Amino acid sequence: MAPSACSSPALAGNKKKVVFIMGATGTGKTKLSINLATQFPSEIINSDKIQVYKGLDIITNKVSESERCAIPHHLLSIIDDPDYDFTVDDFCNHVLVALNHIIQNGRVPIIVGGSNSYLKALVEDPNIAFRSKYDCCFIWLHVSLPVLFEYLDKRVDEMLDAGIVDEIREAFVPGTKYDYSRGVKRAIGVPELEHYLRIEKEIDDEAQKEKILQHAIRKTKENTCKLAEMQQFKIHRLNCELGWEMIKIDSTPVFEAVLNGADYKHLYKEIVFKPSMEIVQRFLLEEFNQG
């Protein structure tokens, strides 16, 4: 792949470089961003509008402190108020501050997350004029939807084993009417489990209680898959209609190996990590080569 495939138009040498890791939920964006940040002097900016809130770390699939490999993360768990409406403007303002901080530290910003409408505003808003200031490299982690859907179902089951019901129960106040259109309660799994949490202490029949819980889990899985499909559609539009010139990495074989219980680590290294390393390395060397 030629370096120009992941660069902005002319005058790249006069711009600061920013790497974007894009993809639907569950496609491994966080893992790749950390892997890359351990190889290059980088800091990571979260672009998941739900992960900006503190709490509900399991249901929001937030990367733990131990998994961050001491890489600085920005816009992660920065909002204390769970009902605060973290807007597109909030996101853009926070990102621009983080970008200045990271670049002043002599590091490469890696923006990673699935809130594509927020990313579109950041890159395309004429008032921000992002492309006039930054040279962008867009890496798109793609997984075919049938395989991704199966993996997402498995991930919800793993979240259940990790304690999402207890996590949501602790944040849930019986008798309170919640607005699930704003704040951290927009996270898939929270509104789906509401009915179960409201009635669980009122029902003595364990079989009936389990039936209601399984229905909530089923809805959580369905809505997670719908989100992934919508995210993939939005990414395709950004790439094809707005000309973001993304480099698409198809990691479907890696996820098939995971689902089949096979050794996926070698596949991940060869199909995802090494190509991404080469893309970023060429992107960062581009200014020198042009000179």
Beta strands, then each sheet from edge to edge (+ up, - down):
strand 1: 16-23
strand 2: 42-46
strand 3: 73-74
strand 4: 108-112
strand 5: 134-142
strand 6: 247-250
sheet 1: 3+ 2+ 4+ 1+ 5+ 6+
end
